Amino acid sequence: MSANIKEQVDLYDTLKAANINVAYFNVETFEDYLNMLSLFTDITGREDLYKENGLDVKEKIDGTIASCKGKESPTVLFIRAFSTGAKAKDSTSMTGHMLAELGCTNIVDLQPSLLEDLSMEEIIKQDPDFIFVTTMGSSDEAAIDYMKSEIESNPAWNELSAVKNGRYIILDKALFHYKPNARWSESYEILANYLYPEK
């Protein structure tokens, strides 16, 4: 179960009282996923699945990261949008971590105040090379509508380098909000292709 989902954490006492063994995991990065996969495949005796869904995926990810080494480090802003708001995320988030591994500088790491307040003034000041957005919640359309009405409607938005250069990118939430599991390498490859199209 997830250590980050309150409703699942709240079930602990109930499950223990019913004599159901329970374990909680915090899976934010591929390394976390690999550690959890190792534990589960050890329990089930399916080390072959650890290789297929873990080590083979790691090899692809390592190749993608290596192909980005030595390139100029782009600046990025990563936003998670939902129907009633939008939050900037730093390099401790799943996608933020992937972007950092691919050589990016996240402007939220430089300006942590953006975690609490998605300030257009600060975004303009930092002027990131790329703006990535993923949606959360039941309606992608409502999340995108929020971005359009509350963020993109600001006249300064269209003056940002990322917007002018076609580098304002909506990411698939299946790969960049939810954990991609066996598709982690695909997530890295998609980001790398946006960041370094010439690689």
ZIDA-V583813 format. One line per field, one symbol per residue. psi: psi as a letter, one per 30 degrees, with the letter a starting at -180 (. if undefined). burial: 1 if it has 16 or more other C-alpha atoms within 10 Angstrom, else 0. A space follows every 10 residues. Layout:
# ZIDA-V583813
psi: ???
burial: ???
This chain:
# ZIDA-V583813
psi: lkffjeeeef feeeeefghj kkkkkjjfle eeeeeeeeee feefgifefe eefdeeeeee eeeeeeffkf lkjlklkkkj klfgakkkka gfleeeeeee fggljkfeef ifffeejije eeeeeeilek jkklllafje eeeeeeeeef effkffeffk eeeeghgjkk kkffffelkf cfgeeeeeee eeeeeiff.
burial: 0000000000 0100000000 0000001111 0011011100 0000001011 0011001101 1001100100 0011111111 1110011111 1011111111 1111111110 0001100101 0010011111 1111110001 0111111000 1100001001 1110001100 1010111011 1001111110 110010000
